[in-house]
Amino acid sequence: MTRRQRVGNIGPTEMLIFLAILLLIFGAAKLPKLARSMGQAGKEFKAGLKEGYQAEDVEGPCPFCGNEIGADAKFCPGCGKPANEVVAEKEKKKTA
């Protein structure tokens, strides 16, 4: 494959062109702020990935019908409410 056939490879020439376009669009004064905000956004994104998703606990009695719900259930077996609604109702009752 020649250099032009490889997609996704950014060389020094392409990088210089990209930086020149950024300079024309944003101006020299705004580029440091832009780079700083992009770096901060990247750090926050990585921190979010490290924390991961923690599923809410749906296990226990359903607040709508009282039937027991298993920890891995997607719906209440008694009333058919989705697990996210069950968790939201439990949270609402905890704070009330």
Buried (B, 14 or more C-beta within 10 A) or exposed (E): EEEEEEEEEEEEEEEEEEEEEBEEEEEEEEBEEEEEEEEEEEEEEEEEEEEEEEEEEBEEBBBBBEEEBEEEBEBBEBBEBEBEBBBBBBEEEEEE
